[in-house]
């Protein structure tokens, strides 16, 4: 009699005259396999296989349980209530960590010099950050010296851009969006629609001034992500809905200038038709040009408002993911500050990179990442030579020195998009290029990947297609870490395959039952 899952061996003669073994495997009286040239009988209990699979599923889920126990209450997601008046604070570059005080390069963990730098560093100033989705969506200001939140707004479904404004020391400009229903959407649009706004807020009083409003059809990713001041009353906007950059006069609500990506790019490049370029960032340069970030084309392009796109200056290429992969928030560093250079959050590669313009081409001069970083979406070079970074799926803000040391970090909601250290200028306005900071023309890649465990984690996460892993993490609860999220993906694959296998086995048994077939293998003949 056979066991629930067994292997029976029967000697046979081949045409070469050598004895071989015919193997017949019975799995719950259902599946057969034959012929391997060895003799013997192996018995496998299907119940034990199920127990092993169940144990694997449970073990892979343990990091998720640990995350829930340790992180579910630690991520800063709740509205703090009435805002506390924020005292204007500026960061003194001379008092902050500079490249001269930390010389060791971090490549495999934190050494003594790095720990000392972390201990000696005293973060100051107010950091403003925006969250564009989960978290909930919000504009928040944090006092780095105390760790307290001093301002918070969560009136909109999405916040994307935040910048200090020249209107006053305690005012911020931001871009936000709401998804509206039929009652609010204009008659010309289908419901739901997207309402994009430019607003200015005084964070000491909470007073808000609406600068600009527009409504467009909502297709899941149609909101304005960035706007940059051109002149008084005029803003350059990144328009995802219509794959363009345009200048709007907010006083008259008229569009004065437009650059359409379709004038330079083929429709076969980039993403799907309903999210072709995902134009998510624009910047007005000192020389009058506009820098435009085409996320789905993996490119940062330079536009002369009079003559059009300057092809020789394009950074990146469609599909060249070694250089850029669906990047966000590129910052231009001019020649007067050691450039031309571009500092950019290389999002799908989960790293921060900087490229220097030399001999009419772009050369990478800096790269930073660590084992936790997932889908970084902003990086600003500060006047103290450090870099302020938003780690969207790593749920943190962090300040990193030129040699890669993490000097300050703070847990923030998942979906954190952009951040500004107030009092240091907008974006990277007050910062130098890494080539100027380090005084070298050589490429310098630094990281804070900690030891063997960090390398293993980074390597394991690298096995997953970035778009799949990051998309999965984006819809997970905010307390799910990248590692536990990746293990959960593996768990789900195992469960699905296990379920399919059980379904096939059940179907075959039902089929045999209808035929009156016992499922026993045919008797062997001596």
N, C-alpha and C positions, 0 to 999 in steps of 0.2 A: 504494500500500500504506500502511496506517495504522501509526503508531508504537504502542508499548505503551500510551501514553495520549495522545490527540490530539484536536484540535477541528477539524472540517471545516465550511466555510462555503459555502452555496449560495444564490444570489440567487433570490427568489420575488417574485410580485406580490400585494399585498394588495387588499382590496376597495375601498380608496381609490385604487388605481392607483399608489401609491408603492412603489418597490423597497425591500424589507427583506432581512434575511439569516436563513436558517434555519441554526441552529447544532446540529451533532450532535457530542456528546462521547463518545469511546470510551475507557473506562478498562480497560486490559488486555482488550480485546474483550468488555466486559461491560455498562457503563452508558451510557444515552443521556440527553441533555437537548436541548431544542430551543428555538429562537426568542429571539434578542436582536437589536435593530435595528442591528447593526454588521457589517462585513465583515472578512474576514481569517481566518488560520489560526493557532492557538496550539497549540504542542506542549508537553506536560507529561510528564516521565518519572516514572512511579510509583515507580521506585527512588530517585529524588532526593527525592520526598516522604517516603519511609521514612527516608532519611538525615537529613533535616531534623527529622523527629519524634524520631529517635533522639538527635540532638544536643540537642534541647530537653529530653528526659528526663534526659540526662546532666548538662546545665547546672543544671537544677533540683535534682539530687541532690548537687551539689557542696557546698552548705552543710552537708548531712548528713554528708558525708565529713570536712569541717573540724571539725564537732562531735565526731565520733568520735576524730579525731586530737588535739584540744585539750581535750575535756571528759570523755572516758571515764575518765580516771584522776584527774580533779580533784574529782569529786563525792564527798563524804564518806559512804561506804556501808559500810565494813568495820567489824567489831567490833574495838575497840582492845585486847581482851584484858582482863586483870585491871584493875579500876578503881584509879586513883590516889586516895588520900584527898584530898577536897576541903576546902580551908580556907574557912570561912565568910567571905563578903565582902559588904559592903553598899555600895550606890551612894550617894554623897554628892550630893544634888541641887545643892548650891551649887557643886560643882566641875565640873558638866556643862554642856553647851551650853544656853543659854536663849534665849528669843525676843528679849531685848534685845540680844544680841551679834550676831545675824544678822537684818537688817532687809529685805534685798532679796527680792522675790518671784521664784521660779523658774518661768518659763513656757516657756522655749525652750532650756534647756540650763544648764550650770554656769558661772556667771560668776566673776570673781576673788574676790569676797567668799565665795562658796560654797566654792571651792577652799581658801581660807584657813581657813574654818571646819572643813573636813574635815581639813586638816593639823594644826590646833590641838587637835582633839578627841581625847581619850584615853579609849577605852571601858574601863570597869571592871566588875567583878561577874561572877557566874555566870549563864549563860542555860541554862535547862532547856527542851528541846523534845521533842515526840513526833511520830512518823511513823506514819501509819495504814495504809500499804500497801507500796508498793515502797520499796526503799531500803537494807536491809530494814527492816521495822517495828521500831521501837525507841524507848526513852526514853534521851536523851543529855543530859549537862550539859557545857557548854563554858566555860572560863575566857576571858573576852573580852580580858583584858590580855595573855595569852600565846598565845591561839588554840588551846590544847591541850584535848582532851577529858579530863575528870576522872572521868566516870562514864558507864556504858552498860549498858542491859539490853535484851535482844531475845528474851525468853522467850515472847512472845505474837505472834499473827498480826496483831493490830491494837492500836495505842495511840491514844487519842483525847483524853483530858483530863489535864492536869497542873496542880497547884496546890500552893503551899507550905502546910504545915499548922501549926496552933497547937501540935502535939504536941512540937515541938522545932525548933531552928534548922537542923538538917541533915536534915529529913524532908520528903518530898514525898508528896502524895496523887495517885493516877492511876487512870484507868479504862482497862481493856484487855479484849481478847476473843480467844478461840481458836475455830476451827472444828473441832468434834469429830466423831469417827466413832461407829459403833454400839457399840463397846466402852465408851464413856464416856457417851454420851447417855442420859438417863433413858428408861425403857421407854415413857413416855407420848408421847415425841417421835420424829419420823422422823429418820433419819440422812441427811445430816449435820445437826448442830444447832450453835447458837452458845452459847458459855459466856462470860458477862460477869462481870468481877470488879472490885471496888473494893479497892485495896491501898495500903498506906503503906510507904515504903522510907526507911531511913536511908542516905543516899548516902555517908556517911563509912565505914560498916561493911558496907554491902550487905545488912543485915538487913531482911527483908520481913515485913510483917504483913498477912494476908488479913482484910479487913473484911466482904466481902459477895460472894456468888456466886449467879448465877441462870442457868438454861438455858432457851432458847427455840428454836422452829423457825428454821432459817436460810433466808432467802430472797434473800440477796445484799446486803441492807442492813438488817439487823435488830438491829444491835448498839447498846447504850447508848453515846452519844457524850459525855455530860457529866453530872456530878453536882456539887451544891453543898451545902455543909454548912449545915443549918438550926439545929441545936443539937447538944449532945453526944450522939453515937450515932445521929443522924438526918440523912438526906441527901435532897435533892430531886434526882430523876433525870429525864433526857430519854429517853423510851422510844419509839424509832422503831417497834419491832415492833407496839405496840398504839396508836400515835398518841395519846400521852398524856404528862402529867407526873405524877409521883407521889412521895410522901414515904415512905421506908422506914426503919424502926427496925432498924438492923443488929444490935442486941443480941438482938432477938427474931425477926428476919427477917420482920417483919409490915409490910404496907402500911397506913399510917395515913390517907392522904389521896390522892385521885386527881382529876385534871381531864382529861376526855376531849375531844379536839378535835371529835369528832362532835356534842358538845352545842352547839356554836356555828357549825360550818362545814358547808356542803353538800358531799356527796361529789363533786359535779361540779367543785369547785375543786381546785387542787393537782395532784398527780401520779397515777400509776397506782395501782390498788387495793392492790397489794402494797408500795407505798412512797408512801402517800397524802400525808402531811404532812412526813415526814422531820424530826421534832422533834429538832434536833441541839444545842440549848443551853438551859440554864436558869440563872437567877440569883435569889438571895434578896436582896431589897432592904431597906434600913434601915427602911422604913415597914411592913414585914411582907408586902408584895405579892411575887408571883413574876413575873419576866419570862421569857417563853418564846418561843423562836425557831422559827417554822414555815417551814422553808426552802422547801418546795414551794408554799406559799401566798404567798411573797414578803412575809411579815409578821412583825413582832415584836409580841407581845401581852402585856398586863399582867393578871394574875389576882389577885384578892383571894381568899384561901383560904376566906373565909366567904360572900362574895356572888357570886363568879364573875368572869367576864371584864369588864374595864372598857373598853367599846367606844370611848369618847372618846379613849383613850390609844393606840390601835393605830397602829403605825408601818408604813406601806406598804399595798399593796392587791394582791390577786391579779391578776397580769398587768401591773401598772404597773411596767415594768422601768426606767423613767427614775428611779424612786425606789430600789427594791431589786430584785435579781434573784438569787434562790436564795442568800441571804446566810448567813454563819456567824458564830458567837461574838460576838453583840452584847454590849457592855459598857455598863452604866448609870452615868452620872456624876450624883450627887445635887446638889441645890440648894446644899448647903454647899460644893461644889467648883465652883460656877459653872453648874450645871445648872438644871433637869433637861435632860440631854442623853444621846444614845445614840451611841456610837462603834461602827461595825460594818464587818466585811469584806464588801463587796458583791461576792460571789465571781464570778458569771457576767459582771458588768460589769468585772471585773479592776481594782478600785479600792478605796480606803478612804474612807468617808464618815462625817460626823458630823452629827447632826440635833439642833437645840435646840428645846426646848418653849417656845413663845411664843403667848400669846393663844389657848390651847386648841388649838393645831395644831403641827405639826412643820415647822421650816425648816432647810434644809441650810446649815451654817456652815463646812464644810470638806470638801474632796475632794482626794485625792492618788492619783497613778498615775505610771508611767513606761512606756517602750516595752517593757521586759522583763516587766513584771508580768502574770502569767496565773494566774487562779483563786486569789486571796488568800483565806485562811481564818481569819486572826486578826489583831487589832490591839489593843494595850494602850497607854493613855496613862500615861506614866511621871511620877514626881515632878519630873523636870527639864524637863517640858513637851514632851519628844519622844515619838514613837510607835514602839513595837516592833511589827514586822509580819512575818507569815509569808507567803511567796510560794510557793504549793504547786508550781505547774508551772514557775515561774521558778527553782526550786530554791535558795532563799536565805532567810536571816533578814536583816532590815535595820532600822536605827534612823533615823528621819526627823525633822528639826526642824519646827517649826510652819510655816516658810516653804517647806518642800518639799525641803530639802537632805538628801541621803543622807550621814549622818555615819559610819555603820558598816554593813558587810554581810558575810555569811559564806555560802559555798556549803554547802548541806545536801542531804540526799537528797530526791528527788521523793516527794511524799506528806507532807511536813512539814505538820502540822495546827495545833498550838497551841504557844506559847512563853511563858515567864515569865522576867523578870529578877528573880532571887532577891534578897530584901532590900528590895524596893520594894512589898510587898503583893501580894495576889492580883489578877490581871487589871488593871483600871484603878483599883483602890482608892485609890492615892496620887496620881492625876492630876487636873488641872483640865480643864474644858471649853475648847474652842477659843475660844469667845466670851469667856471670862474671861482666857485667855492673851493674846489679841490686843487685847482691850479695844474690840471693835467689834461692832456688830449686823449688819454687812454679810456677805453670803455671800463666802467666800474659797476659791476653787478654785486649788490650786497643783499643780505637777507637775515632774518632772525628765525630761521627754521631750527628748532631746538633739538639737537642730538639725533640719536637713532630713531627714537619714537616720532619725533617731528618729521624726519625724512620719510619714514614709513607711512605716516598719515598723509603727507603731501603726495607721495607716490601712489598710494591707494586711491585717493580722490582724483588723481590724474588719470586713472583708468576709465573714468566715466566721461562721456561726451559733455562738455561744459553746458551746452544749451539744455540738455536733459536734466543734469544735476541741478543747475541753477533754477530752472523752471520749476522743478519739483520742490526745492527748498523754499522758493518764493511763495508757494501756496500752503506750506506747512505752518503750524503754530510758531510764534516768534521764539519760543524757547528751544526749538529743535536746532542742534548744532550741525555743521556740515558733515562731520563724521557720522553721527547717529542717523542723519538723514540718508547718507549714502548706504549705510548698513540696512536701513529700513527698505531702501530700494531693492537691495539684494534679497531681503526677506520676502518682499512682495513677489519677486520673480520666482523664488522657490515655492511659495504657496500656490501661485498660479499654475506652475508646472506640475506640482503635486496634485492639485485639483484636476488638471487635465488628465493626468495618468490614472487617477481613481475613476474619472468619468469614462475613460476608454475601457478600463478593466470591467467596470459595471456593465457597459454596453455590450462587451463581448460575452459576458456571462449571460446576459438577457437573451442575446442572439442564440447562444448554444442551447439555452433552456427551451426556446421556442422550437429549435430543431430536434430536441431530445438528445443532444450530444453531451456526453458526460465530460468531455474535455480531456479524457485520458489519452496519452500517446499510444500509437499503434504498437502492438506487441512485436518485440524483436525476434528474429529467427536466428538460430545458431548456424 
